[in-house]
Amino acid sequence: MVHTLVSWNIDSLNAALLGKSSRSALSLKVVETIRDLDPDVVAIQETKLNGDQKKSAGILKALMRYFPDYQEVDRRSEAPARTGYAGTLMLYRKSLPEPTVTRPRIGAPDTMDDEGRMLTLEFPDCFVTTVYTPNSGSGLVRLKPRGVWDDCYRRYLQELDVRKPVLACGDFNVAHEEIDIANPASNHHSAGFTDQEREKFGLLLDAGFTDTFRKIHGDAAGFYDDHRSVYTWFAQRAPKSKINNSGWRIDYWLTSNRIADQVSTSEPVDTGERQDHLPILLHI
């Protein structure tokens, strides 16, 4: 049996589902695209749900209109972290075996463990876990704690991998190699492409995990099959970034090495004119 999974940094559920702007309309089309892929599991990052229970309930009600046959679980940023920030959510088909849901705390520094950045589903045969990795920030103000986060996250995935195979997805906030970014020369000191972040991601792969896009598409740079972009993120503040294919590949589906050969598809999902993150699709 082939399973379909989708991961997407939505950059605010509220804006996508209930917003009135032209960008919100584009985001809603992406939600419809994901629905039409008929996925078994959907992982969403940067939900930005807050402690306003009534408002959050309305947002989730709007989401579930598109996914009536799914169960929803989420994790939100909470004190001492600021609320309405980061956050993760997962949808899984109700016909699947009921998973055990965990909201991991990995011993990360600062308020990172309180920002709702990780959510894990344990199924009988595997773990499916999503992450919204902390950005190192303007001026790299969070680079040092980000490095500690990366070490803690790697240890967490290794602990899961000892028990059963892992499917790990999300916005990892790092372009691993120079082929994963359109303009590497000018970004070596930018958050998401520092030597430290790239090295830490390499250590994660060395710990027993496969970047499934690279396994399927090799060293494709800029474009892969039929002139499709390899990148998963295009800056909104650069209006022509998508037209010019000036992007970053910072969203990933990773698997335990021992099941990587079962992956048949790993690729970004077309979002038309919408910039920011693209969903990423996995067939396994």
PyRosetta script that sets phi, psi and omega in degrees:
from pyrosetta import init, pose_from_sequence

init()
pose = pose_from_sequence("MVHTLVSWNIDSLNAALLGKSSRSALSLKVVETIRDLDPDVVAIQETKLNGDQKKSAGILKALMRYFPDYQEVDRRSEAPARTGYAGTLMLYRKSLPEPTVTRPRIGAPDTMDDEGRMLTLEFPDCFVTTVYTPNSGSGLVRLKPRGVWDDCYRRYLQELDVRKPVLACGDFNVAHEEIDIANPASNHHSAGFTDQEREKFGLLLDAGFTDTFRKIHGDAAGFYDDHRSVYTWFAQRAPKSKINNSGWRIDYWLTSNRIADQVSTSEPVDTGERQDHLPILLHI")
pose.set_psi(1, 135.7)
pose.set_omega(1, 176.9)
pose.set_phi(2, -97.2)
pose.set_psi(2, 127.7)
pose.set_omega(2, 177.2)
pose.set_phi(3, -103.2)
pose.set_psi(3, 145.8)
pose.set_omega(3, -179.7)
pose.set_phi(4, -113.6)
pose.set_psi(4, 127.5)
pose.set_omega(4, 179.3)
pose.set_phi(5, -132.3)
pose.set_psi(5, 144.8)
pose.set_omega(5, -179.2)
pose.set_phi(6, -132.5)
pose.set_psi(6, 139.0)
pose.set_omega(6, 175.4)
pose.set_phi(7, -125.4)
pose.set_psi(7, 140.7)
pose.set_omega(7, -178.5)
pose.set_phi(8, -154.5)
pose.set_psi(8, 130.2)
pose.set_omega(8, 165.9)
pose.set_phi(9, -83.6)
pose.set_psi(9, 109.5)
pose.set_omega(9, -171.7)
pose.set_phi(10, -87.8)
pose.set_psi(10, -19.6)
pose.set_omega(10, -178.0)
pose.set_phi(11, 55.0)
pose.set_psi(11, 59.2)
pose.set_omega(11, 175.2)
pose.set_phi(12, 96.3)
pose.set_psi(12, 106.7)
pose.set_omega(12, 173.3)
pose.set_phi(13, -61.2)
pose.set_psi(13, -41.4)
pose.set_omega(13, -177.4)
pose.set_phi(14, -59.7)
pose.set_psi(14, -48.0)
pose.set_omega(14, -178.5)
pose.set_phi(15, -62.8)
pose.set_psi(15, -40.2)
pose.set_omega(15, -177.2)
pose.set_phi(16, -70.7)
pose.set_psi(16, -40.1)
pose.set_omega(16, -171.0)
pose.set_phi(17, -93.6)
pose.set_psi(17, -31.6)
pose.set_omega(17, -173.6)
pose.set_phi(18, -122.7)
pose.set_psi(18, -1.5)
pose.set_omega(18, -178.9)
pose.set_phi(19, -71.4)
pose.set_psi(19, 161.8)
pose.set_omega(19, -177.9)
pose.set_phi(20, -113.8)
pose.set_psi(20, 0.5)
pose.set_omega(20, -176.1)
pose.set_phi(21, -80.0)
pose.set_psi(21, 168.0)
pose.set_omega(21, 177.1)
pose.set_phi(22, -64.9)
pose.set_psi(22, -34.5)
pose.set_omega(22, 178.0)
pose.set_phi(23, -66.5)
pose.set_psi(23, -38.0)
pose.set_omega(23, 177.4)
pose.set_phi(24, -61.3)
pose.set_psi(24, -38.8)
pose.set_omega(24, 177.9)
pose.set_phi(25, -62.9)
pose.set_psi(25, -40.2)
pose.set_omega(25, 177.2)
pose.set_phi(26, -65.8)
pose.set_psi(26, -39.4)
pose.set_omega(26, 178.9)
pose.set_phi(27, -64.4)
pose.set_psi(27, -39.5)
pose.set_omega(27, 179.9)
pose.set_phi(28, -64.3)
pose.set_psi(28, -34.8)
pose.set_omega(28, 175.7)
pose.set_phi(29, -63.2)
pose.set_psi(29, -34.7)
pose.set_omega(29, 177.6)
pose.set_phi(30, -67.7)
pose.set_psi(30, -40.5)
pose.set_omega(30, 175.7)
pose.set_phi(31, -57.1)
pose.set_psi(31, -43.9)
pose.set_omega(31, 178.9)
pose.set_phi(32, -64.3)
pose.set_psi(32, -38.5)
pose.set_omega(32, 177.8)
pose.set_phi(33, -62.0)
pose.set_psi(33, -43.8)
pose.set_omega(33, 179.0)
pose.set_phi(34, -63.0)
pose.set_psi(34, -44.2)
pose.set_omega(34, 177.2)
pose.set_phi(35, -56.2)
pose.set_psi(35, -43.4)
pose.set_omega(35, -176.1)
pose.set_phi(36, -70.8)
pose.set_psi(36, -16.8)
pose.set_omega(36, 174.6)
pose.set_phi(37, -73.3)
pose.set_psi(37, -11.9)
pose.set_omega(37, 176.6)
pose.set_phi(38, 56.8)
pose.set_psi(38, 52.5)
pose.set_omega(38, -174.6)
pose.set_phi(39, -75.1)
pose.set_psi(39, 156.0)
pose.set_omega(39, 172.0)
pose.set_phi(40, -80.9)
pose.set_psi(40, -36.5)
pose.set_omega(40, 179.7)
pose.set_phi(41, -138.1)
pose.set_psi(41, 138.2)
pose.set_omega(41, 173.0)
pose.set_phi(42, -122.8)
pose.set_psi(42, 130.2)
pose.set_omega(42, 176.7)
pose.set_phi(43, -115.9)
pose.set_psi(43, 130.7)
pose.set_omega(43, -176.9)
pose.set_phi(44, -125.2)
pose.set_psi(44, 134.3)
pose.set_omega(44, 177.2)
pose.set_phi(45, -114.5)
pose.set_psi(45, 160.8)
pose.set_omega(45, 179.5)
pose.set_phi(46, 56.1)
pose.set_psi(46, 53.3)
pose.set_omega(46, 179.8)
pose.set_phi(47, -70.5)
pose.set_psi(47, -34.2)
pose.set_omega(47, 179.8)
pose.set_phi(48, 61.6)
pose.set_psi(48, 28.5)
pose.set_omega(48, 171.9)
pose.set_phi(49, -71.6)
pose.set_psi(49, 144.2)
pose.set_omega(49, -179.0)
pose.set_phi(50, -119.9)
pose.set_psi(50, -166.7)
pose.set_omega(50, -176.3)
pose.set_phi(51, -80.2)
pose.set_psi(51, -0.9)
pose.set_omega(51, 177.0)
pose.set_phi(52, -75.5)
pose.set_psi(52, 96.3)
pose.set_omega(52, -171.6)
pose.set_phi(53, -62.6)
pose.set_psi(53, -39.3)
pose.set_omega(53, -179.0)
pose.set_phi(54, -66.0)
pose.set_psi(54, -44.9)
pose.set_omega(54, 180.0)
pose.set_phi(55, -66.1)
pose.set_psi(55, -44.1)
pose.set_omega(55, -179.7)
pose.set_phi(56, -63.5)
pose.set_psi(56, -38.1)
pose.set_omega(56, 178.6)
pose.set_phi(57, -62.8)
pose.set_psi(57, -38.2)
pose.set_omega(57, 177.6)
pose.set_phi(58, -66.1)
pose.set_psi(58, -38.9)
pose.set_omega(58, 178.6)
pose.set_phi(59, -65.5)
pose.set_psi(59, -44.7)
pose.set_omega(59, -179.1)
pose.set_phi(60, -68.1)
pose.set_psi(60, -34.1)
pose.set_omega(60, 176.1)
pose.set_phi(61, -61.9)
pose.set_psi(61, -41.1)
pose.set_omega(61, 177.9)
pose.set_phi(62, -64.1)
pose.set_psi(62, -39.7)
pose.set_omega(62, 178.5)
pose.set_phi(63, -63.6)
pose.set_psi(63, -44.2)
pose.set_omega(63, -173.3)
pose.set_phi(64, -72.5)
pose.set_psi(64, -13.4)
pose.set_omega(64, 171.9)
pose.set_phi(65, -62.3)
pose.set_psi(65, -30.3)
pose.set_omega(65, 179.1)
pose.set_phi(66, -85.9)
pose.set_psi(66, -19.3)
pose.set_omega(66, -174.5)
pose.set_phi(67, -133.1)
pose.set_psi(67, 59.5)
pose.set_omega(67, -174.3)
pose.set_phi(68, -67.2)
pose.set_psi(68, -21.1)
pose.set_omega(68, -177.2)
pose.set_phi(69, -97.5)
pose.set_psi(69, 21.7)
pose.set_omega(69, -176.6)
pose.set_phi(70, -122.1)
pose.set_psi(70, 156.2)
pose.set_omega(70, 170.7)
pose.set_phi(71, -100.2)
pose.set_psi(71, 139.2)
pose.set_omega(71, -178.6)
pose.set_phi(72, -110.8)
pose.set_psi(72, 136.5)
pose.set_omega(72, 170.3)
pose.set_phi(73, -135.4)
pose.set_psi(73, 146.6)
pose.set_omega(73, -179.4)
pose.set_phi(74, -147.3)
pose.set_psi(74, 170.0)
pose.set_omega(74, 177.8)
pose.set_phi(75, -141.5)
pose.set_psi(75, 131.5)
pose.set_omega(75, -174.0)
pose.set_phi(76, -118.3)
pose.set_psi(76, 156.2)
pose.set_omega(76, 174.7)
pose.set_phi(77, -67.2)
pose.set_psi(77, 138.6)
pose.set_omega(77, -177.3)
pose.set_phi(78, -141.9)
pose.set_psi(78, 160.6)
pose.set_omega(78, -179.4)
pose.set_phi(79, -54.5)
pose.set_psi(79, 141.3)
pose.set_omega(79, 11.1)
pose.set_phi(80, -83.3)
pose.set_psi(80, -1.5)
pose.set_omega(80, 174.0)
pose.set_phi(81, -71.6)
pose.set_psi(81, 161.3)
pose.set_omega(81, 177.7)
pose.set_phi(82, -76.5)
pose.set_psi(82, 144.8)
pose.set_omega(82, -177.9)
pose.set_phi(83, -85.0)
pose.set_psi(83, 166.1)
pose.set_omega(83, -177.9)
pose.set_phi(84, 67.9)
pose.set_psi(84, 28.0)
pose.set_omega(84, -172.4)
pose.set_phi(85, -132.4)
pose.set_psi(85, 145.0)
pose.set_omega(85, 176.4)
pose.set_phi(86, 54.0)
pose.set_psi(86, -132.2)
pose.set_omega(86, 179.4)
pose.set_phi(87, 92.4)
pose.set_psi(87, 146.9)
pose.set_omega(87, 179.2)
pose.set_phi(88, -134.9)
pose.set_psi(88, 158.8)
pose.set_omega(88, -178.5)
pose.set_phi(89, -152.1)
pose.set_psi(89, 146.8)
pose.set_omega(89, 175.4)
pose.set_phi(90, -135.1)
pose.set_psi(90, 142.8)
pose.set_omega(90, 173.3)
pose.set_phi(91, -117.0)
pose.set_psi(91, 135.0)
pose.set_omega(91, 174.6)
pose.set_phi(92, -135.2)
pose.set_psi(92, 144.8)
pose.set_omega(92, -176.2)
pose.set_phi(93, -62.1)
pose.set_psi(93, 133.3)
pose.set_omega(93, -176.9)
pose.set_phi(94, -63.9)
pose.set_psi(94, -22.2)
pose.set_omega(94, -179.9)
pose.set_phi(95, -77.6)
pose.set_psi(95, -10.1)
pose.set_omega(95, 177.1)
pose.set_phi(96, -74.9)
pose.set_psi(96, 158.5)
pose.set_omega(96, 171.8)
pose.set_phi(97, -56.2)
pose.set_psi(97, 139.8)
pose.set_omega(97, -177.0)
pose.set_phi(98, -64.6)
pose.set_psi(98, 118.8)
pose.set_omega(98, -178.9)
pose.set_phi(99, -83.3)
pose.set_psi(99, 159.7)
pose.set_omega(99, 167.8)
pose.set_phi(100, -86.0)
pose.set_psi(100, 127.5)
pose.set_omega(100, -176.9)
pose.set_phi(101, -101.8)
pose.set_psi(101, 128.8)
pose.set_omega(101, 174.9)
pose.set_phi(102, -128.0)
pose.set_psi(102, 150.3)
pose.set_omega(102, 177.2)
pose.set_phi(103, -118.7)
pose.set_psi(103, 85.9)
pose.set_omega(103, -167.0)
pose.set_phi(104, -65.0)
pose.set_psi(104, 143.3)
pose.set_omega(104, 165.8)
pose.set_phi(105, -114.7)
pose.set_psi(105, 121.1)
pose.set_omega(105, -168.6)
pose.set_phi(106, -109.4)
pose.set_psi(106, 10.2)
pose.set_omega(106, -179.2)
pose.set_phi(107, 79.1)
pose.set_psi(107, 27.1)
pose.set_omega(107, -178.2)
pose.set_phi(108, -74.8)
pose.set_psi(108, 155.9)
pose.set_omega(108, -177.4)
pose.set_phi(109, -81.1)
pose.set_psi(109, 176.9)
pose.set_omega(109, 176.2)
pose.set_phi(110, 57.3)
pose.set_psi(110, -139.6)
pose.set_omega(110, 177.6)
pose.set_phi(111, -103.0)
pose.set_psi(111, 17.6)
pose.set_omega(111, -171.4)
pose.set_phi(112, -59.3)
pose.set_psi(112, -35.4)
pose.set_omega(112, 179.5)
pose.set_phi(113, -72.7)
pose.set_psi(113, -12.3)
pose.set_omega(113, -178.2)
pose.set_phi(114, -102.8)
pose.set_psi(114, 5.0)
pose.set_omega(114, -173.7)
pose.set_phi(115, -96.4)
pose.set_psi(115, 9.0)
pose.set_omega(115, 175.8)
pose.set_phi(116, 68.6)
pose.set_psi(116, 35.8)
pose.set_omega(116, -168.7)
pose.set_phi(117, -90.1)
pose.set_psi(117, -8.2)
pose.set_omega(117, -177.0)
pose.set_phi(118, -139.4)
pose.set_psi(118, 146.1)
pose.set_omega(118, 177.9)
pose.set_phi(119, -151.1)
pose.set_psi(119, 135.3)
pose.set_omega(119, -174.7)
pose.set_phi(120, -132.1)
pose.set_psi(120, 134.7)
pose.set_omega(120, 172.8)
pose.set_phi(121, -110.4)
pose.set_psi(121, 127.0)
pose.set_omega(121, 175.4)
pose.set_phi(122, -104.7)
pose.set_psi(122, 110.7)
pose.set_omega(122, 174.5)
pose.set_phi(123, -95.8)
pose.set_psi(123, 169.3)
pose.set_omega(123, -178.3)
pose.set_phi(124, -55.1)
pose.set_psi(124, -35.2)
pose.set_omega(124, -172.6)
pose.set_phi(125, -110.7)
pose.set_psi(125, -4.5)
pose.set_omega(125, -177.1)
pose.set_phi(126, -167.3)
pose.set_psi(126, 166.0)
pose.set_omega(126, 168.5)
pose.set_phi(127, -102.7)
pose.set_psi(127, 139.8)
pose.set_omega(127, 167.9)
pose.set_phi(128, -119.4)
pose.set_psi(128, 118.5)
pose.set_omega(128, -174.7)
pose.set_phi(129, -131.2)
pose.set_psi(129, 141.7)
pose.set_omega(129, 179.5)
pose.set_phi(130, -121.4)
pose.set_psi(130, 151.9)
pose.set_omega(130, -176.2)
pose.set_phi(131, -142.8)
pose.set_psi(131, 144.1)
pose.set_omega(131, 168.6)
pose.set_phi(132, -119.0)
pose.set_psi(132, 92.4)
pose.set_omega(132, -173.6)
pose.set_phi(133, -65.7)
pose.set_psi(133, 136.5)
pose.set_omega(133, 179.5)
pose.set_phi(134, -59.3)
pose.set_psi(134, 135.6)
pose.set_omega(134, 174.4)
pose.set_phi(135, -75.8)
pose.set_psi(135, 141.3)
pose.set_omega(135, 179.5)
pose.set_phi(136, -70.9)
pose.set_psi(136, -14.4)
pose.set_omega(136, 169.1)
pose.set_phi(137, 85.8)
pose.set_psi(137, 165.4)
pose.set_omega(137, 175.9)
pose.set_phi(138, -61.0)
pose.set_psi(138, 132.6)
pose.set_omega(138, -177.2)
pose.set_phi(139, 70.4)
pose.set_psi(139, 11.3)
pose.set_omega(139, 179.4)
pose.set_phi(140, 57.4)
pose.set_psi(140, 34.4)
pose.set_omega(140, -175.9)
pose.set_phi(141, -65.1)
pose.set_psi(141, -21.6)
pose.set_omega(141, -178.0)
pose.set_phi(142, -113.0)
pose.set_psi(142, 18.6)
pose.set_omega(142, -176.3)
pose.set_phi(143, -64.9)
pose.set_psi(143, -43.6)
pose.set_omega(143, -177.9)
pose.set_phi(144, -63.5)
pose.set_psi(144, -52.6)
pose.set_omega(144, 176.6)
pose.set_phi(145, -63.9)
pose.set_psi(145, -29.0)
pose.set_omega(145, 175.9)
pose.set_phi(146, -60.6)
pose.set_psi(146, -39.8)
pose.set_omega(146, 178.3)
pose.set_phi(147, -62.7)
pose.set_psi(147, -38.5)
pose.set_omega(147, 177.0)
pose.set_phi(148, -66.6)
pose.set_psi(148, -42.8)
pose.set_omega(148, 175.6)
pose.set_phi(149, -53.8)
pose.set_psi(149, -49.1)
pose.set_omega(149, -177.4)
pose.set_phi(150, -57.9)
pose.set_psi(150, -40.2)
pose.set_omega(150, 178.4)
pose.set_phi(151, -66.4)
pose.set_psi(151, -43.3)
pose.set_omega(151, 179.8)
pose.set_phi(152, -64.5)
pose.set_psi(152, -41.3)
pose.set_omega(152, -179.5)
pose.set_phi(153, -65.2)
pose.set_psi(153, -41.9)
pose.set_omega(153, 179.2)
pose.set_phi(154, -60.3)
pose.set_psi(154, -44.3)
pose.set_omega(154, 179.1)
pose.set_phi(155, -63.2)
pose.set_psi(155, -38.5)
pose.set_omega(155, 179.3)
pose.set_phi(156, -62.6)
pose.set_psi(156, -47.5)
pose.set_omega(156, 179.5)
pose.set_phi(157, -63.5)
pose.set_psi(157, -37.3)
pose.set_omega(157, 177.5)
pose.set_phi(158, -62.4)
pose.set_psi(158, -39.2)
pose.set_omega(158, 178.1)
pose.set_phi(159, -63.4)
pose.set_psi(159, -40.9)
pose.set_omega(159, 176.4)
pose.set_phi(160, -64.8)
pose.set_psi(160, -43.0)
pose.set_omega(160, -174.2)
pose.set_phi(161, -63.5)
pose.set_psi(161, -27.4)
pose.set_omega(161, 176.4)
pose.set_phi(162, -65.1)
pose.set_psi(162, -31.1)
pose.set_omega(162, -173.9)
pose.set_phi(163, -87.5)
pose.set_psi(163, -43.4)
pose.set_omega(163, 179.1)
pose.set_phi(164, -167.4)
pose.set_psi(164, 165.6)
pose.set_omega(164, -177.4)
pose.set_phi(165, -60.3)
pose.set_psi(165, 152.2)
pose.set_omega(165, -174.0)
pose.set_phi(166, -120.3)
pose.set_psi(166, 136.4)
pose.set_omega(166, 166.0)
pose.set_phi(167, -114.7)
pose.set_psi(167, 114.3)
pose.set_omega(167, -176.2)
pose.set_phi(168, -118.6)
pose.set_psi(168, 129.0)
pose.set_omega(168, -176.6)
pose.set_phi(169, -136.5)
pose.set_psi(169, 167.2)
pose.set_omega(169, 171.6)
pose.set_phi(170, 141.2)
pose.set_psi(170, -170.2)
pose.set_omega(170, 175.2)
pose.set_phi(171, -91.8)
pose.set_psi(171, 102.4)
pose.set_omega(171, -177.1)
pose.set_phi(172, -87.7)
pose.set_psi(172, -4.3)
pose.set_omega(172, 175.9)
pose.set_phi(173, 52.3)
pose.set_psi(173, 42.7)
pose.set_omega(173, 173.8)
pose.set_phi(174, -156.1)
pose.set_psi(174, 133.8)
pose.set_omega(174, 169.0)
pose.set_phi(175, -94.9)
pose.set_psi(175, 113.6)
pose.set_omega(175, -167.6)
pose.set_phi(176, -67.1)
pose.set_psi(176, -50.9)
pose.set_omega(176, -175.6)
pose.set_phi(177, -119.6)
pose.set_psi(177, 169.2)
pose.set_omega(177, 179.4)
pose.set_phi(178, -62.4)
pose.set_psi(178, -26.4)
pose.set_omega(178, 177.3)
pose.set_phi(179, -74.8)
pose.set_psi(179, -4.1)
pose.set_omega(179, 180.0)
pose.set_phi(180, -98.6)
pose.set_psi(180, 10.7)
pose.set_omega(180, -178.4)
pose.set_phi(181, -149.1)
pose.set_psi(181, 141.4)
pose.set_omega(181, -174.3)
pose.set_phi(182, -70.5)
pose.set_psi(182, -34.2)
pose.set_omega(182, -175.5)
pose.set_phi(183, -128.7)
pose.set_psi(183, 72.5)
pose.set_omega(183, -175.8)
pose.set_phi(184, -64.2)
pose.set_psi(184, -38.4)
pose.set_omega(184, -172.9)
pose.set_phi(185, -59.3)
pose.set_psi(185, -35.2)
pose.set_omega(185, -175.9)
pose.set_phi(186, -94.9)
pose.set_psi(186, 6.7)
pose.set_omega(186, -174.2)
pose.set_phi(187, -124.3)
pose.set_psi(187, 12.8)
pose.set_omega(187, -176.9)
pose.set_phi(188, -64.5)
pose.set_psi(188, -17.9)
pose.set_omega(188, 177.5)
pose.set_phi(189, -113.7)
pose.set_psi(189, 19.4)
pose.set_omega(189, 177.7)
pose.set_phi(190, -97.0)
pose.set_psi(190, 145.3)
pose.set_omega(190, 175.1)
pose.set_phi(191, -55.2)
pose.set_psi(191, 130.5)
pose.set_omega(191, -179.0)
pose.set_phi(192, 98.2)
pose.set_psi(192, -8.2)
pose.set_omega(192, 178.3)
pose.set_phi(193, -143.5)
pose.set_psi(193, 23.2)
pose.set_omega(193, 175.4)
pose.set_phi(194, -74.7)
pose.set_psi(194, 159.4)
pose.set_omega(194, 177.9)
pose.set_phi(195, -57.1)
pose.set_psi(195, -41.4)
pose.set_omega(195, -178.3)
pose.set_phi(196, -60.7)
pose.set_psi(196, -49.5)
pose.set_omega(196, -177.4)
pose.set_phi(197, -63.4)
pose.set_psi(197, -41.0)
pose.set_omega(197, -179.7)
pose.set_phi(198, -67.8)
pose.set_psi(198, -39.5)
pose.set_omega(198, 178.0)
pose.set_phi(199, -64.2)
pose.set_psi(199, -43.4)
pose.set_omega(199, -179.2)
pose.set_phi(200, -63.2)
pose.set_psi(200, -38.5)
pose.set_omega(200, 178.4)
pose.set_phi(201, -66.8)
pose.set_psi(201, -38.3)
pose.set_omega(201, 175.4)
pose.set_phi(202, -60.6)
pose.set_psi(202, -39.3)
pose.set_omega(202, 177.3)
pose.set_phi(203, -64.3)
pose.set_psi(203, -35.5)
pose.set_omega(203, 177.0)
pose.set_phi(204, -63.0)
pose.set_psi(204, -45.9)
pose.set_omega(204, 177.9)
pose.set_phi(205, -63.7)
pose.set_psi(205, -40.3)
pose.set_omega(205, 179.8)
pose.set_phi(206, -64.7)
pose.set_psi(206, -20.0)
pose.set_omega(206, -178.8)
pose.set_phi(207, -80.3)
pose.set_psi(207, 2.2)
pose.set_omega(207, 174.3)
pose.set_phi(208, 120.1)
pose.set_psi(208, 24.1)
pose.set_omega(208, -175.9)
pose.set_phi(209, -127.9)
pose.set_psi(209, 151.8)
pose.set_omega(209, -174.3)
pose.set_phi(210, -115.9)
pose.set_psi(210, 131.0)
pose.set_omega(210, 169.7)
pose.set_phi(211, -76.7)
pose.set_psi(211, 104.0)
pose.set_omega(211, -169.3)
pose.set_phi(212, -69.1)
pose.set_psi(212, -30.1)
pose.set_omega(212, 177.0)
pose.set_phi(213, -61.7)
pose.set_psi(213, -46.0)
pose.set_omega(213, -179.4)
pose.set_phi(214, -68.2)
pose.set_psi(214, -31.8)
pose.set_omega(214, 177.8)
pose.set_phi(215, -64.0)
pose.set_psi(215, -39.6)
pose.set_omega(215, -178.5)
pose.set_phi(216, -80.3)
pose.set_psi(216, -41.1)
pose.set_omega(216, -169.2)
pose.set_phi(217, -110.4)
pose.set_psi(217, 5.3)
pose.set_omega(217, 175.2)
pose.set_phi(218, 59.6)
pose.set_psi(218, -137.7)
pose.set_omega(218, -175.2)
pose.set_phi(219, -95.2)
pose.set_psi(219, 29.6)
pose.set_omega(219, 178.8)
pose.set_phi(220, -54.3)
pose.set_psi(220, 132.3)
pose.set_omega(220, -178.8)
pose.set_phi(221, -124.8)
pose.set_psi(221, 129.7)
pose.set_omega(221, 180.0)
pose.set_phi(222, 81.5)
pose.set_psi(222, -62.2)
pose.set_omega(222, -179.6)
pose.set_phi(223, -136.5)
pose.set_psi(223, 156.6)
pose.set_omega(223, 170.4)
pose.set_phi(224, -126.9)
pose.set_psi(224, -145.1)
pose.set_omega(224, -170.4)
pose.set_phi(225, -42.7)
pose.set_psi(225, 130.7)
pose.set_omega(225, 172.5)
pose.set_phi(226, 53.6)
pose.set_psi(226, 40.2)
pose.set_omega(226, 174.5)
pose.set_phi(227, 60.9)
pose.set_psi(227, 40.6)
pose.set_omega(227, 176.3)
pose.set_phi(228, -97.3)
pose.set_psi(228, 136.4)
pose.set_omega(228, -176.1)
pose.set_phi(229, -69.1)
pose.set_psi(229, 141.1)
pose.set_omega(229, 175.3)
pose.set_phi(230, -78.5)
pose.set_psi(230, -15.0)
pose.set_omega(230, -169.1)
pose.set_phi(231, -83.0)
pose.set_psi(231, 151.4)
pose.set_omega(231, -178.8)
pose.set_phi(232, -114.8)
pose.set_psi(232, -1.5)
pose.set_omega(232, -179.7)
pose.set_phi(233, -147.3)
pose.set_psi(233, 132.1)
pose.set_omega(233, 176.8)
pose.set_phi(234, -128.4)
pose.set_psi(234, 126.4)
pose.set_omega(234, -174.7)
pose.set_phi(235, -61.9)
pose.set_psi(235, 130.3)
pose.set_omega(235, 177.7)
pose.set_phi(236, -67.6)
pose.set_psi(236, -32.6)
pose.set_omega(236, -175.3)
pose.set_phi(237, -74.7)
pose.set_psi(237, -6.8)
pose.set_omega(237, 175.2)
pose.set_phi(238, -112.1)
pose.set_psi(238, 93.8)
pose.set_omega(238, -169.8)
pose.set_phi(239, -55.2)
pose.set_psi(239, -28.2)
pose.set_omega(239, -177.5)
pose.set_phi(240, -103.3)
pose.set_psi(240, 13.2)
pose.set_omega(240, -176.2)
pose.set_phi(241, -61.0)
pose.set_psi(241, -39.3)
pose.set_omega(241, -178.5)
pose.set_phi(242, -75.3)
pose.set_psi(242, -41.6)
pose.set_omega(242, 177.8)
pose.set_phi(243, -58.6)
pose.set_psi(243, -38.5)
pose.set_omega(243, -178.5)
pose.set_phi(244, -88.9)
pose.set_psi(244, 2.6)
pose.set_omega(244, -177.1)
pose.set_phi(245, 53.6)
pose.set_psi(245, 41.6)
pose.set_omega(245, 178.7)
pose.set_phi(246, -99.8)
pose.set_psi(246, 79.2)
pose.set_omega(246, -172.9)
pose.set_phi(247, -128.6)
pose.set_psi(247, -174.0)
pose.set_omega(247, 178.3)
pose.set_phi(248, -130.2)
pose.set_psi(248, 145.3)
pose.set_omega(248, 171.1)
pose.set_phi(249, -104.0)
pose.set_psi(249, 98.7)
pose.set_omega(249, -174.7)
pose.set_phi(250, -125.1)
pose.set_psi(250, 1.0)
pose.set_omega(250, 177.8)
pose.set_phi(251, -110.4)
pose.set_psi(251, 136.1)
pose.set_omega(251, -169.8)
pose.set_phi(252, -140.1)
pose.set_psi(252, 149.8)
pose.set_omega(252, 158.5)
pose.set_phi(253, -109.1)
pose.set_psi(253, 115.3)
pose.set_omega(253, 174.4)
pose.set_phi(254, -106.4)
pose.set_psi(254, 148.1)
pose.set_omega(254, 171.6)
pose.set_phi(255, -132.2)
pose.set_psi(255, 158.3)
pose.set_omega(255, 168.1)
pose.set_phi(256, -55.4)
pose.set_psi(256, 141.1)
pose.set_omega(256, -177.6)
pose.set_phi(257, -53.8)
pose.set_psi(257, -36.1)
pose.set_omega(257, -172.3)
pose.set_phi(258, -71.9)
pose.set_psi(258, -10.9)
pose.set_omega(258, 176.1)
pose.set_phi(259, -117.2)
pose.set_psi(259, 4.6)
pose.set_omega(259, -176.1)
pose.set_phi(260, -61.0)
pose.set_psi(260, -31.0)
pose.set_omega(260, -179.9)
pose.set_phi(261, -68.8)
pose.set_psi(261, -13.0)
pose.set_omega(261, 178.6)
pose.set_phi(262, -83.9)
pose.set_psi(262, -8.1)
pose.set_omega(262, -179.4)
pose.set_phi(263, -79.2)
pose.set_psi(263, 127.1)
pose.set_omega(263, 178.5)
pose.set_phi(264, -108.4)
pose.set_psi(264, -22.9)
pose.set_omega(264, 179.2)
pose.set_phi(265, -141.8)
pose.set_psi(265, 134.5)
pose.set_omega(265, 171.5)
pose.set_phi(266, -151.6)
pose.set_psi(266, 109.7)
pose.set_omega(266, -172.4)
pose.set_phi(267, -164.4)
pose.set_psi(267, 157.4)
pose.set_omega(267, 173.2)
pose.set_phi(268, -68.9)
pose.set_psi(268, 154.3)
pose.set_omega(268, 178.1)
pose.set_phi(269, -103.1)
pose.set_psi(269, 133.1)
pose.set_omega(269, -177.9)
pose.set_phi(270, -61.4)
pose.set_psi(270, 133.4)
pose.set_omega(270, 178.9)
pose.set_phi(271, -121.0)
pose.set_psi(271, 17.4)
pose.set_omega(271, 177.8)
pose.set_phi(272, 62.0)
pose.set_psi(272, -130.3)
pose.set_omega(272, -176.6)
pose.set_phi(273, -78.4)
pose.set_psi(273, -15.3)
pose.set_omega(273, -174.3)
pose.set_phi(274, -66.3)
pose.set_psi(274, 128.9)
pose.set_omega(274, 174.2)
pose.set_phi(275, -95.2)
pose.set_psi(275, -175.0)
pose.set_omega(275, -171.9)
pose.set_phi(276, 87.1)
pose.set_psi(276, -147.5)
pose.set_omega(276, -175.0)
pose.set_phi(277, -80.4)
pose.set_psi(277, 145.6)
pose.set_omega(277, 169.6)
pose.set_phi(278, -99.1)
pose.set_psi(278, 145.8)
pose.set_omega(278, 169.2)
pose.set_phi(279, -64.1)
pose.set_psi(279, 157.4)
pose.set_omega(279, 175.5)
pose.set_phi(280, -124.7)
pose.set_psi(280, 136.5)
pose.set_omega(280, -172.6)
pose.set_phi(281, -107.6)
pose.set_psi(281, 138.1)
pose.set_omega(281, 174.7)
pose.set_phi(282, -129.3)
pose.set_psi(282, 131.2)
pose.set_omega(282, 168.4)
pose.set_phi(283, -114.8)
pose.set_psi(283, 127.9)
pose.set_omega(283, -178.9)
pose.set_phi(284, -144.9)
pose.dump_pdb("model.pdb")
